[in-house]
Amino acid sequence: MTLKYEPDWWGVAESQIKELIRASVDKIHNKSDIQPRSLVKRKNPYLYRLRGANSAREFASAIVEAAISSSEETIFGDFFEEVAIVICQNSRGGIKSSAEDIDIEYDTEEGVRTLVQVKSGRNWGNSSQQKALRGNFEKATRILKQGGKVKTVRSIEGICYGGDESKYVHNHEKLIGKAFWTEISGWEQVDEALMELLSECATEDLQDARQRLIDKVVDYLQSEGVAENGTVNWVKLLDLVSSPSRREIEIHLS
């Protein structure tokens, strides 16, 4: 992709974001270090039988993908919040907010304060959590105005990606994707610059870690007699995940 220009603040932000990317990759690696026995035991064998994952490798691939993908979503949710703070700090002088469950705050002009809560995707919470978000905005707004220096408070629910249009909901704005990134940075191509940076930092190590874990799960299934000629014996798998291990029994009886 071709960027029209890079604002002066981007060089510093870029360096900081690279550090965040490296830290996120390390966290994903750590989450990939799962014991095969623990992984197999906590998965629902009925679900995977229904999906028709008959070979041991298909089953192993499915449960590894489910486990790691869930971890990655959590890690990247935190990553997006940190990236948004870095970008807003460098571009608009934003700060990490001290208000309850508010991520960022910054001033665009005298007497006008903007509050932002960052969410990675638009389906981030249930109705109670979204109600709590509105309550947090109301509380922070009230406290800021009581101080006298802030006359106007703008509240933003920032969604890092998604296809819906931005809109005003209840007591705050819901900015999605490019609209959100542009708002906190003042740069229309900041989302593209971030994607380019992720592309530069892309690594095959994460995919290799997945494959190593899949191999370990297949070996574990074979060692427990659950994989026969590469095919899952579902009755034996059910017994394996439903029964405590000999070690667990020994600990209980000791």
FILUM-321970 format. One record per residue: residue number from 0; residue in three letters; z, x negated, y of N, C-alpha, C in turn. Coordinates in nm, 2 decimals. Layout:
N
{atom NUM,"ALA",{Z,X,Y},{Z,X,Y},{Z,X,Y}} ...
//
This chain:
254
{atom 0,"MET",{0.00,-0.08,-0.12},{0.00,0.00,0.00},{0.00,-0.09,0.12}} {atom 1,"THR",{-0.06,-0.04,0.23},{-0.07,-0.11,0.36},{0.03,-0.05,0.46}} {atom 2,"LEU",{0.12,-0.13,0.51},{0.21,-0.08,0.62},{0.15,-0.11,0.75}} {atom 3,"LYS",{0.15,-0.01,0.84},{0.10,-0.03,0.98},{0.16,-0.14,1.05}} {atom 4,"TYR",{0.29,-0.15,1.04},{0.37,-0.25,1.10},{0.51,-0.25,1.04}} {atom 5,"GLU",{0.59,-0.36,1.06},{0.72,-0.36,1.02},{0.81,-0.38,1.14}} {atom 6,"PRO",{0.91,-0.29,1.16},{1.00,-0.30,1.28},{1.08,-0.43,1.26}} {atom 7,"ASP",{1.14,-0.47,1.38},{1.21,-0.60,1.38},{1.33,-0.60,1.28}} {atom 8,"TRP",{1.39,-0.48,1.27},{1.51,-0.48,1.19},{1.49,-0.48,1.04}} {atom 9,"TRP",{1.36,-0.46,0.99},{1.33,-0.45,0.85},{1.36,-0.58,0.77}} {atom 10,"GLY",{1.34,-0.69,0.83},{1.35,-0.82,0.76},{1.50,-0.84,0.71}} {atom 11,"VAL",{1.59,-0.81,0.80},{1.74,-0.82,0.76},{1.77,-0.71,0.65}} {atom 12,"ALA",{1.72,-0.59,0.67},{1.75,-0.48,0.58},{1.69,-0.51,0.44}} {atom 13,"GLU",{1.57,-0.57,0.44},{1.49,-0.60,0.32},{1.57,-0.69,0.24}} {atom 14,"SER",{1.63,-0.80,0.30},{1.71,-0.90,0.23},{1.84,-0.83,0.16}} {atom 15,"GLN",{1.90,-0.74,0.24},{2.02,-0.67,0.19},{1.98,-0.58,0.07}} {atom 16,"ILE",{1.87,-0.51,0.09},{1.83,-0.42,-0.02},{1.79,-0.49,-0.15}} {atom 17,"LYS",{1.73,-0.61,-0.14},{1.71,-0.69,-0.26},{1.83,-0.72,-0.33}} {atom 18,"GLU",{1.94,-0.75,-0.26},{2.07,-0.77,-0.32},{2.12,-0.65,-0.40}} {atom 19,"LEU",{2.10,-0.53,-0.33},{2.14,-0.41,-0.40},{2.06,-0.38,-0.52}} {atom 20,"ILE",{1.93,-0.41,-0.52},{1.84,-0.39,-0.64},{1.89,-0.48,-0.75}} {atom 21,"ARG",{1.92,-0.61,-0.72},{1.97,-0.70,-0.83},{2.10,-0.65,-0.89}} {atom 22,"ALA",{2.19,-0.60,-0.80},{2.32,-0.55,-0.85},{2.30,-0.43,-0.94}} {atom 23,"SER",{2.20,-0.34,-0.90},{2.17,-0.22,-0.98},{2.12,-0.26,-1.12}} {atom 24,"VAL",{2.03,-0.35,-1.12},{1.97,-0.40,-1.24},{2.08,-0.45,-1.34}} {atom 25,"ASP",{2.17,-0.53,-1.28},{2.28,-0.58,-1.36},{2.37,-0.47,-1.42}} {atom 26,"LYS",{2.39,-0.37,-1.34},{2.47,-0.25,-1.38},{2.40,-0.18,-1.50}} {atom 27,"ILE",{2.27,-0.17,-1.49},{2.19,-0.10,-1.59},{2.20,-0.18,-1.72}} {atom 28,"HIS",{2.19,-0.32,-1.71},{2.20,-0.41,-1.82},{2.33,-0.39,-1.89}} {atom 29,"ASN",{2.44,-0.38,-1.81},{2.57,-0.36,-1.87},{2.58,-0.23,-1.94}} {atom 30,"LYS",{2.52,-0.12,-1.88},{2.53,0.01,-1.95},{2.44,0.01,-2.08}} {atom 31,"SER",{2.35,-0.08,-2.09},{2.26,-0.09,-2.20},{2.33,-0.16,-2.32}} {atom 32,"ASP",{2.44,-0.22,-2.29},{2.52,-0.29,-2.40},{2.61,-0.19,-2.47}} {atom 33,"ILE",{2.55,-0.10,-2.54},{2.62,0.01,-2.61},{2.63,-0.02,-2.76}} {atom 34,"GLN",{2.74,0.00,-2.82},{2.75,-0.02,-2.97},{2.67,0.09,-3.04}} {atom 35,"PRO",{2.58,0.05,-3.13},{2.50,0.16,-3.20},{2.58,0.27,-3.26}} {atom 36,"ARG",{2.70,0.23,-3.32},{2.78,0.33,-3.39},{2.83,0.43,-3.29}} {atom 37,"SER",{2.88,0.38,-3.17},{2.93,0.47,-3.07},{2.82,0.56,-3.02}} {atom 38,"LEU",{2.70,0.51,-3.00},{2.59,0.59,-2.95},{2.55,0.70,-3.05}} {atom 39,"VAL",{2.53,0.66,-3.18},{2.49,0.76,-3.28},{2.60,0.87,-3.29}} {atom 40,"LYS",{2.73,0.83,-3.29},{2.84,0.93,-3.31},{2.84,1.03,-3.20}} {atom 41,"ARG",{2.81,1.00,-3.08},{2.83,1.09,-2.97},{2.70,1.18,-2.94}} {atom 42,"LYS",{2.60,1.16,-3.02},{2.48,1.25,-3.00},{2.48,1.36,-3.10}} {atom 43,"ASN",{2.41,1.47,-3.05},{2.40,1.60,-3.13},{2.29,1.59,-3.23}} {atom 44,"PRO",{2.32,1.58,-3.36},{2.22,1.56,-3.46},{2.13,1.69,-3.48}} {atom 45,"TYR",{2.19,1.81,-3.45},{2.12,1.93,-3.46},{2.00,1.94,-3.36}} {atom 46,"LEU",{2.03,1.89,-3.24},{1.92,1.89,-3.13},{1.81,1.80,-3.17}} {atom 47,"TYR",{1.84,1.68,-3.22},{1.73,1.59,-3.26},{1.65,1.63,-3.38}} {atom 48,"ARG",{1.72,1.71,-3.47},{1.65,1.76,-3.59},{1.56,1.87,-3.54}} {atom 49,"LEU",{1.60,1.95,-3.45},{1.51,2.06,-3.39},{1.39,2.00,-3.32}} {atom 50,"ARG",{1.41,1.88,-3.26},{1.29,1.81,-3.19},{1.20,1.75,-3.29}} {atom 51,"GLY",{1.24,1.74,-3.41},{1.14,1.68,-3.51},{1.13,1.53,-3.51}} {atom 52,"ALA",{1.24,1.47,-3.47},{1.24,1.32,-3.47},{1.28,1.27,-3.61}} {atom 53,"ASN",{1.18,1.27,-3.70},{1.21,1.24,-3.84},{1.23,1.10,-3.87}} {atom 54,"SER",{1.15,1.01,-3.81},{1.17,0.87,-3.84},{1.29,0.81,-3.77}} {atom 55,"ALA",{1.34,0.71,-3.84},{1.46,0.64,-3.78},{1.44,0.59,-3.64}} {atom 56,"ARG",{1.32,0.53,-3.62},{1.28,0.47,-3.49},{1.27,0.58,-3.39}} {atom 57,"GLU",{1.20,0.69,-3.42},{1.19,0.80,-3.33},{1.33,0.85,-3.28}} {atom 58,"PHE",{1.42,0.87,-3.38},{1.55,0.92,-3.35},{1.62,0.81,-3.26}} {atom 59,"ALA",{1.62,0.69,-3.30},{1.68,0.58,-3.22},{1.63,0.58,-3.08}} {atom 60,"SER",{1.49,0.59,-3.07},{1.43,0.58,-2.94},{1.48,0.70,-2.85}} {atom 61,"ALA",{1.49,0.82,-2.91},{1.53,0.94,-2.84},{1.67,0.93,-2.79}} {atom 62,"ILE",{1.76,0.88,-2.87},{1.90,0.88,-2.83},{1.93,0.76,-2.73}} {atom 63,"VAL",{1.86,0.65,-2.75},{1.87,0.54,-2.65},{1.82,0.58,-2.52}} {atom 64,"GLU",{1.70,0.65,-2.51},{1.64,0.69,-2.39},{1.73,0.79,-2.31}} {atom 65,"ALA",{1.79,0.88,-2.39},{1.88,0.98,-2.33},{2.00,0.91,-2.27}} {atom 66,"ALA",{2.06,0.82,-2.34},{2.18,0.75,-2.29},{2.16,0.67,-2.17}} {atom 67,"ILE",{2.05,0.58,-2.18},{2.03,0.49,-2.07},{1.97,0.56,-1.95}} {atom 68,"SER",{1.89,0.66,-1.97},{1.84,0.74,-1.85},{1.95,0.80,-1.77}} {atom 69,"SER",{2.05,0.86,-1.84},{2.16,0.92,-1.78},{2.24,0.82,-1.69}} {atom 70,"SER",{2.26,0.70,-1.75},{2.32,0.59,-1.68},{2.24,0.55,-1.55}} {atom 71,"GLU",{2.11,0.54,-1.57},{2.03,0.49,-1.46},{2.03,0.59,-1.35}} {atom 72,"GLU",{2.03,0.72,-1.38},{2.03,0.83,-1.27},{2.16,0.81,-1.19}} {atom 73,"THR",{2.27,0.79,-1.26},{2.40,0.77,-1.19},{2.40,0.64,-1.10}} {atom 74,"ILE",{2.35,0.53,-1.16},{2.35,0.41,-1.09},{2.26,0.42,-0.97}} {atom 75,"PHE",{2.14,0.48,-0.99},{2.05,0.49,-0.87},{2.09,0.59,-0.77}} {atom 76,"GLY",{2.17,0.69,-0.81},{2.23,0.77,-0.70},{2.32,0.69,-0.61}} {atom 77,"ASP",{2.40,0.60,-0.67},{2.48,0.51,-0.58},{2.40,0.42,-0.50}} {atom 78,"PHE",{2.29,0.37,-0.57},{2.20,0.27,-0.50},{2.13,0.34,-0.38}} {atom 79,"PHE",{2.09,0.46,-0.39},{2.02,0.53,-0.28},{2.12,0.54,-0.16}} {atom 80,"GLU",{2.24,0.58,-0.19},{2.34,0.59,-0.08},{2.36,0.46,-0.01}} {atom 81,"GLU",{2.37,0.35,-0.09},{2.39,0.22,-0.03},{2.27,0.17,0.05}} {atom 82,"VAL",{2.15,0.20,0.00},{2.03,0.17,0.07},{2.02,0.24,0.20}} {atom 83,"ALA",{2.05,0.37,0.20},{2.04,0.45,0.32},{2.14,0.40,0.43}} {atom 84,"ILE",{2.26,0.36,0.39},{2.35,0.30,0.48},{2.30,0.17,0.54}} {atom 85,"VAL",{2.24,0.08,0.46},{2.18,-0.04,0.51},{2.07,-0.01,0.61}} {atom 86,"ILE",{1.98,0.08,0.57},{1.87,0.11,0.66},{1.92,0.16,0.79}} {atom 87,"CYS",{2.01,0.26,0.79},{2.06,0.32,0.91},{2.14,0.22,0.99}} {atom 88,"GLN",{2.21,0.14,0.93},{2.29,0.04,1.01},{2.20,-0.05,1.09}} {atom 89,"ASN",{2.09,-0.10,1.02},{2.00,-0.19,1.09},{1.91,-0.13,1.19}} {atom 90,"SER",{1.87,0.00,1.17},{1.77,0.06,1.25},{1.84,0.14,1.37}} {atom 91,"ARG",{1.95,0.21,1.34},{2.01,0.30,1.43},{2.15,0.27,1.47}} {atom 92,"GLY",{2.20,0.16,1.41},{2.34,0.12,1.44},{2.44,0.21,1.37}} {atom 93,"GLY",{2.40,0.27,1.26},{2.48,0.36,1.18},{2.60,0.29,1.12}} {atom 94,"ILE",{2.70,0.37,1.08},{2.81,0.31,1.01},{2.85,0.40,0.89}} {atom 95,"LYS",{2.92,0.34,0.80},{2.97,0.41,0.68},{3.08,0.50,0.74}} {atom 96,"SER",{3.07,0.63,0.72},{3.16,0.73,0.78},{3.30,0.72,0.71}} {atom 97,"SER",{3.40,0.74,0.79},{3.54,0.75,0.74},{3.57,0.90,0.71}} {atom 98,"ALA",{3.48,0.99,0.75},{3.51,1.13,0.72},{3.50,1.16,0.57}} {atom 99,"GLU",{3.57,1.26,0.53},{3.57,1.29,0.39},{3.44,1.33,0.33}} {atom 100,"ASP",{3.39,1.26,0.23},{3.26,1.29,0.17},{3.14,1.29,0.26}} {atom 101,"ILE",{3.15,1.22,0.37},{3.03,1.20,0.46},{3.00,1.05,0.45}} {atom 102,"ASP",{2.87,1.02,0.42},{2.83,0.89,0.39},{2.80,0.81,0.52}} {atom 103,"ILE",{2.72,0.86,0.61},{2.68,0.79,0.73},{2.70,0.87,0.86}} {atom 104,"GLU",{2.73,0.80,0.96},{2.72,0.86,1.09},{2.66,0.77,1.20}} {atom 105,"TYR",{2.59,0.82,1.29},{2.53,0.74,1.40},{2.50,0.83,1.52}} {atom 106,"ASP",{2.48,0.76,1.63},{2.46,0.83,1.76},{2.31,0.81,1.80}} {atom 107,"THR",{2.24,0.91,1.84},{2.11,0.90,1.89},{2.10,0.90,2.04}} {atom 108,"GLU",{2.20,0.96,2.10},{2.22,0.95,2.25},{2.36,0.98,2.28}} {atom 109,"GLU",{2.40,0.96,2.40},{2.54,0.97,2.44},{2.59,1.12,2.41}} {atom 110,"GLY",{2.70,1.12,2.34},{2.76,1.25,2.31},{2.70,1.33,2.20}} {atom 111,"VAL",{2.61,1.27,2.13},{2.54,1.33,2.01},{2.57,1.25,1.89}} {atom 112,"ARG",{2.64,1.30,1.79},{2.67,1.23,1.67},{2.60,1.30,1.55}} {atom 113,"THR",{2.54,1.22,1.46},{2.47,1.27,1.34},{2.55,1.23,1.22}} {atom 114,"LEU",{2.58,1.33,1.14},{2.65,1.30,1.01},{2.56,1.32,0.90}} {atom 115,"VAL",{2.56,1.23,0.80},{2.47,1.24,0.68},{2.55,1.23,0.55}} {atom 116,"GLN",{2.52,1.32,0.46},{2.56,1.30,0.32},{2.43,1.28,0.24}} {atom 117,"VAL",{2.43,1.17,0.16},{2.31,1.13,0.09},{2.32,1.18,-0.05}} {atom 118,"LYS",{2.21,1.24,-0.10},{2.20,1.28,-0.24},{2.06,1.23,-0.29}} {atom 119,"SER",{2.06,1.18,-0.42},{1.94,1.12,-0.47},{1.83,1.23,-0.49}} {atom 120,"GLY",{1.86,1.34,-0.56},{1.77,1.44,-0.58},{1.82,1.58,-0.53}} {atom 121,"ARG",{1.73,1.67,-0.53},{1.77,1.80,-0.47},{1.85,1.89,-0.56}} {atom 122,"ASN",{1.85,1.87,-0.69},{1.94,1.95,-0.78},{2.07,1.87,-0.81}} {atom 123,"TRP",{2.14,1.84,-0.71},{2.25,1.75,-0.72},{2.39,1.81,-0.75}} {atom 124,"GLY",{2.40,1.94,-0.73},{2.53,2.00,-0.76},{2.53,2.15,-0.78}} {atom 125,"ASN",{2.64,2.21,-0.82},{2.65,2.35,-0.84},{2.69,2.42,-0.71}} {atom 126,"SER",{2.70,2.55,-0.71},{2.73,2.62,-0.59},{2.86,2.58,-0.52}} {atom 127,"SER",{2.96,2.55,-0.61},{3.09,2.51,-0.56},{3.09,2.38,-0.48}} {atom 128,"GLN",{3.01,2.28,-0.54},{2.99,2.15,-0.48},{2.92,2.16,-0.35}} {atom 129,"GLN",{2.82,2.25,-0.34},{2.74,2.27,-0.22},{2.82,2.34,-0.11}} {atom 130,"LYS",{2.91,2.43,-0.16},{3.00,2.49,-0.06},{3.10,2.39,0.00}} {atom 131,"ALA",{3.15,2.30,-0.09},{3.24,2.19,-0.04},{3.17,2.10,0.06}} {atom 132,"LEU",{3.04,2.07,0.04},{2.96,1.99,0.13},{2.96,2.06,0.27}} {atom 133,"ARG",{2.93,2.19,0.27},{2.93,2.26,0.40},{3.07,2.25,0.47}} {atom 134,"GLY",{3.18,2.26,0.38},{3.31,2.26,0.44},{3.34,2.12,0.49}} {atom 135,"ASN",{3.29,2.01,0.43},{3.31,1.88,0.48},{3.24,1.86,0.62}} {atom 136,"PHE",{3.12,1.91,0.63},{3.05,1.90,0.76},{3.13,1.98,0.87}} {atom 137,"GLU",{3.18,2.09,0.83},{3.26,2.17,0.93},{3.39,2.10,0.97}} {atom 138,"LYS",{3.46,2.04,0.88},{3.58,1.97,0.91},{3.55,1.85,0.99}} {atom 139,"ALA",{3.45,1.77,0.96},{3.42,1.65,1.03},{3.37,1.68,1.17}} {atom 140,"THR",{3.30,1.79,1.19},{3.25,1.83,1.32},{3.37,1.87,1.41}} {atom 141,"ARG",{3.46,1.95,1.35},{3.58,1.99,1.43},{3.66,1.87,1.48}} {atom 142,"ILE",{3.68,1.77,1.39},{3.76,1.66,1.43},{3.69,1.57,1.53}} {atom 143,"LEU",{3.56,1.56,1.52},{3.49,1.48,1.62},{3.49,1.54,1.76}} {atom 144,"LYS",{3.47,1.67,1.76},{3.47,1.74,1.89},{3.61,1.74,1.96}} {atom 145,"GLN",{3.72,1.74,1.87},{3.85,1.74,1.93},{3.88,1.61,2.00}} {atom 146,"GLY",{3.81,1.50,1.96},{3.83,1.37,2.03},{3.78,1.37,2.17}} {atom 147,"GLY",{3.68,1.46,2.20},{3.63,1.47,2.34},{3.51,1.39,2.37}} {atom 148,"LYS",{3.49,1.28,2.30},{3.37,1.19,2.33},{3.24,1.25,2.27}} {atom 149,"VAL",{3.25,1.33,2.16},{3.13,1.38,2.10},{3.12,1.53,2.14}} {atom 150,"LYS",{3.01,1.56,2.20},{2.99,1.70,2.24},{2.90,1.78,2.14}} {atom 151,"THR",{2.81,1.71,2.08},{2.72,1.77,1.98},{2.72,1.70,1.85}} {atom 152,"VAL",{2.73,1.77,1.74},{2.73,1.71,1.61},{2.61,1.77,1.53}} {atom 153,"ARG",{2.53,1.68,1.47},{2.42,1.72,1.39},{2.45,1.68,1.25}} {atom 154,"SER",{2.45,1.78,1.15},{2.48,1.75,1.01},{2.36,1.75,0.93}} {atom 155,"ILE",{2.34,1.65,0.84},{2.22,1.64,0.76},{2.26,1.62,0.61}} {atom 156,"GLU",{2.20,1.70,0.52},{2.21,1.67,0.38},{2.08,1.60,0.35}} {atom 157,"GLY",{2.09,1.47,0.32},{1.97,1.39,0.30},{1.94,1.37,0.15}} {atom 158,"ILE",{1.82,1.42,0.12},{1.77,1.42,-0.02},{1.66,1.30,-0.03}} {atom 159,"CYS",{1.69,1.21,-0.12},{1.60,1.09,-0.12},{1.46,1.11,-0.17}} {atom 160,"TYR",{1.45,1.21,-0.26},{1.32,1.24,-0.32},{1.31,1.38,-0.36}} {atom 161,"GLY",{1.19,1.44,-0.37},{1.17,1.58,-0.41},{1.06,1.64,-0.33}} {atom 162,"GLY",{1.01,1.75,-0.39},{0.89,1.81,-0.33},{0.91,1.93,-0.24}} {atom 163,"ASP",{1.03,1.97,-0.22},{1.06,2.09,-0.14},{1.04,2.05,0.01}} {atom 164,"GLU",{1.02,2.15,0.09},{1.01,2.13,0.24},{1.15,2.12,0.30}} {atom 165,"SER",{1.17,2.04,0.40},{1.30,2.03,0.47},{1.32,2.16,0.54}} {atom 166,"LYS",{1.45,2.20,0.55},{1.48,2.32,0.61},{1.63,2.32,0.67}} {atom 167,"TYR",{1.66,2.43,0.74},{1.80,2.44,0.79},{1.87,2.54,0.69}} {atom 168,"VAL",{1.99,2.50,0.64},{2.06,2.58,0.55},{2.21,2.59,0.59}} {atom 169,"HIS",{2.25,2.71,0.61},{2.39,2.74,0.65},{2.43,2.66,0.78}} {atom 170,"ASN",{2.50,2.56,0.77},{2.55,2.49,0.89},{2.49,2.35,0.90}} {atom 171,"HIS",{2.38,2.32,0.83},{2.33,2.18,0.84},{2.18,2.18,0.80}} {atom 172,"GLU",{2.12,2.07,0.84},{1.98,2.05,0.80},{1.97,1.98,0.66}} {atom 173,"LYS",{1.87,2.02,0.59},{1.84,1.96,0.46},{1.71,1.89,0.47}} {atom 174,"LEU",{1.71,1.76,0.48},{1.59,1.68,0.50},{1.56,1.61,0.36}} {atom 175,"ILE",{1.44,1.62,0.32},{1.40,1.58,0.19},{1.29,1.48,0.19}} {atom 176,"GLY",{1.30,1.37,0.11},{1.20,1.27,0.10},{1.17,1.20,0.23}} {atom 177,"LYS",{1.04,1.19,0.26},{1.00,1.11,0.38},{1.07,1.16,0.51}} {atom 178,"ALA",{1.09,1.29,0.52},{1.16,1.34,0.64},{1.30,1.28,0.66}} {atom 179,"PHE",{1.37,1.26,0.54},{1.50,1.21,0.55},{1.50,1.06,0.58}} {atom 180,"TRP",{1.41,0.98,0.51},{1.41,0.84,0.54},{1.36,0.81,0.68}} {atom 181,"THR",{1.27,0.89,0.73},{1.22,0.87,0.87},{1.33,0.90,0.97}} {atom 182,"GLU",{1.41,1.00,0.94},{1.52,1.04,1.03},{1.62,0.93,1.05}} {atom 183,"ILE",{1.67,0.87,0.94},{1.77,0.77,0.95},{1.72,0.63,0.99}} {atom 184,"SER",{1.59,0.61,0.99},{1.54,0.48,1.03},{1.45,0.48,1.15}} {atom 185,"GLY",{1.39,0.60,1.19},{1.30,0.60,1.30},{1.17,0.54,1.27}} {atom 186,"TRP",{1.14,0.51,1.14},{1.02,0.45,1.09},{0.95,0.54,0.98}} {atom 187,"GLU",{0.83,0.58,1.01},{0.77,0.68,0.92},{0.73,0.62,0.78}} {atom 188,"GLN",{0.72,0.49,0.78},{0.68,0.43,0.65},{0.79,0.36,0.58}} {atom 189,"VAL",{0.92,0.39,0.61},{1.03,0.32,0.55},{1.03,0.35,0.40}} {atom 190,"ASP",{1.00,0.47,0.36},{1.00,0.51,0.22},{0.90,0.43,0.14}} {atom 191,"GLU",{0.78,0.41,0.20},{0.67,0.33,0.14},{0.72,0.18,0.13}} {atom 192,"ALA",{0.78,0.13,0.23},{0.83,-0.01,0.23},{0.94,-0.03,0.12}} {atom 193,"LEU",{1.02,0.07,0.10},{1.12,0.07,0.00},{1.06,0.07,-0.14}} {atom 194,"MET",{0.95,0.15,-0.16},{0.88,0.15,-0.29},{0.81,0.02,-0.31}} {atom 195,"GLU",{0.76,-0.04,-0.21},{0.69,-0.17,-0.23},{0.79,-0.28,-0.27}} {atom 196,"LEU",{0.91,-0.27,-0.21},{1.02,-0.36,-0.24},{1.06,-0.35,-0.38}} {atom 197,"LEU",{1.07,-0.23,-0.43},{1.11,-0.20,-0.57},{1.00,-0.26,-0.66}} {atom 198,"SER",{0.88,-0.24,-0.62},{0.76,-0.29,-0.70},{0.77,-0.44,-0.71}} {atom 199,"GLU",{0.80,-0.51,-0.60},{0.82,-0.66,-0.60},{0.93,-0.70,-0.69}} {atom 200,"CYS",{1.03,-0.62,-0.70},{1.15,-0.66,-0.78},{1.15,-0.61,-0.92}} {atom 201,"ALA",{1.04,-0.54,-0.96},{1.03,-0.48,-1.09},{1.04,-0.58,-1.20}} {atom 202,"THR",{1.11,-0.55,-1.31},{1.13,-0.65,-1.42},{1.11,-0.58,-1.55}} {atom 203,"GLU",{1.06,-0.66,-1.65},{1.05,-0.60,-1.78},{1.18,-0.62,-1.86}} {atom 204,"ASP",{1.28,-0.68,-1.80},{1.40,-0.70,-1.87},{1.47,-0.57,-1.92}} {atom 205,"LEU",{1.46,-0.47,-1.83},{1.52,-0.34,-1.86},{1.46,-0.28,-1.98}} {atom 206,"GLN",{1.32,-0.28,-1.99},{1.25,-0.23,-2.10},{1.28,-0.31,-2.23}} {atom 207,"ASP",{1.29,-0.44,-2.22},{1.33,-0.52,-2.33},{1.47,-0.49,-2.38}} {atom 208,"ALA",{1.56,-0.46,-2.29},{1.70,-0.42,-2.33},{1.70,-0.29,-2.41}} {atom 209,"ARG",{1.61,-0.20,-2.37},{1.60,-0.07,-2.44},{1.55,-0.10,-2.59}} {atom 210,"GLN",{1.45,-0.18,-2.60},{1.39,-0.21,-2.73},{1.49,-0.28,-2.82}} {atom 211,"ARG",{1.57,-0.37,-2.76},{1.67,-0.44,-2.84},{1.78,-0.34,-2.89}} {atom 212,"LEU",{1.82,-0.25,-2.81},{1.91,-0.15,-2.85},{1.86,-0.05,-2.95}} {atom 213,"ILE",{1.73,-0.01,-2.94},{1.67,0.07,-3.04},{1.67,0.00,-3.18}} {atom 214,"ASP",{1.64,-0.13,-3.18},{1.64,-0.21,-3.30},{1.78,-0.21,-3.36}} {atom 215,"LYS",{1.88,-0.22,-3.28},{2.02,-0.22,-3.33},{2.05,-0.09,-3.39}} {atom 216,"VAL",{2.01,0.02,-3.33},{2.04,0.15,-3.38},{1.97,0.17,-3.52}} {atom 217,"VAL",{1.85,0.13,-3.53},{1.77,0.15,-3.65},{1.85,0.07,-3.76}} {atom 218,"ASP",{1.89,-0.06,-3.73},{1.96,-0.14,-3.83},{2.09,-0.07,-3.87}} {atom 219,"TYR",{2.16,-0.01,-3.77},{2.29,0.05,-3.80},{2.26,0.17,-3.90}} {atom 220,"LEU",{2.16,0.25,-3.87},{2.13,0.37,-3.95},{2.10,0.32,-4.10}} {atom 221,"GLN",{2.02,0.21,-4.11},{1.99,0.16,-4.24},{2.11,0.11,-4.31}} {atom 222,"SER",{2.20,0.04,-4.24},{2.33,-0.01,-4.30},{2.42,0.10,-4.35}} {atom 223,"GLU",{2.41,0.22,-4.29},{2.50,0.33,-4.33},{2.43,0.42,-4.43}} {atom 224,"GLY",{2.31,0.38,-4.47},{2.23,0.46,-4.57},{2.18,0.59,-4.51}} {atom 225,"VAL",{2.17,0.60,-4.38},{2.11,0.72,-4.32},{1.96,0.71,-4.30}} {atom 226,"ALA",{1.91,0.60,-4.30},{1.76,0.58,-4.28},{1.71,0.53,-4.42}} {atom 227,"GLU",{1.63,0.62,-4.48},{1.58,0.59,-4.62},{1.43,0.57,-4.60}} {atom 228,"ASN",{1.38,0.45,-4.63},{1.23,0.42,-4.61},{1.19,0.46,-4.47}} {atom 229,"GLY",{1.27,0.43,-4.37},{1.23,0.46,-4.23},{1.25,0.60,-4.19}} {atom 230,"THR",{1.30,0.69,-4.28},{1.31,0.83,-4.25},{1.46,0.87,-4.24}} {atom 231,"VAL",{1.49,0.95,-4.14},{1.63,1.00,-4.13},{1.67,1.10,-4.24}} {atom 232,"ASN",{1.78,1.07,-4.31},{1.84,1.17,-4.40},{1.94,1.25,-4.32}} {atom 233,"TRP",{1.90,1.37,-4.28},{1.98,1.44,-4.19},{2.11,1.49,-4.24}} {atom 234,"VAL",{2.12,1.51,-4.37},{2.25,1.55,-4.43},{2.35,1.43,-4.42}} {atom 235,"LYS",{2.30,1.31,-4.45},{2.39,1.19,-4.44},{2.42,1.16,-4.29}} {atom 236,"LEU",{2.33,1.18,-4.20},{2.35,1.16,-4.06},{2.46,1.26,-4.01}} {atom 237,"LEU",{2.45,1.38,-4.05},{2.55,1.48,-4.02},{2.69,1.44,-4.07}} {atom 238,"ASP",{2.70,1.39,-4.19},{2.82,1.34,-4.24},{2.87,1.22,-4.16}} {atom 239,"LEU",{2.78,1.14,-4.12},{2.82,1.02,-4.05},{2.88,1.05,-3.92}} {atom 240,"VAL",{2.82,1.14,-3.84},{2.87,1.17,-3.71},{2.99,1.26,-3.71}} {atom 241,"SER",{3.01,1.33,-3.82},{3.12,1.43,-3.83},{3.25,1.37,-3.89}} {atom 242,"SER",{3.23,1.26,-3.96},{3.35,1.21,-4.03},{3.41,1.09,-3.95}} {atom 243,"PRO",{3.54,1.07,-3.95},{3.60,0.95,-3.89},{3.57,0.83,-3.97}} {atom 244,"SER",{3.56,0.72,-3.91},{3.53,0.59,-3.98},{3.66,0.55,-4.06}} {atom 245,"ARG",{3.64,0.46,-4.16},{3.75,0.41,-4.24},{3.85,0.34,-4.15}} {atom 246,"ARG",{3.80,0.27,-4.05},{3.89,0.20,-3.96},{3.97,0.30,-3.88}} {atom 247,"GLU",{3.91,0.41,-3.83},{3.99,0.52,-3.76},{4.10,0.58,-3.85}} {atom 248,"ILE",{4.07,0.60,-3.98},{4.16,0.65,-4.07},{4.28,0.56,-4.09}} {atom 249,"GLU",{4.25,0.43,-4.11},{4.35,0.32,-4.13},{4.44,0.32,-4.01}} {atom 250,"ILE",{4.39,0.33,-3.89},{4.47,0.32,-3.77},{4.56,0.44,-3.76}} {atom 251,"HIS",{4.51,0.56,-3.80},{4.58,0.68,-3.80},{4.70,0.68,-3.90}} {atom 252,"LEU",{4.67,0.62,-4.01},{4.78,0.62,-4.12},{4.88,0.51,-4.10}} {atom 253,"SER",{4.84,0.41,-4.02},{4.93,0.29,-4.01},{5.05,0.32,-3.92}} 
//
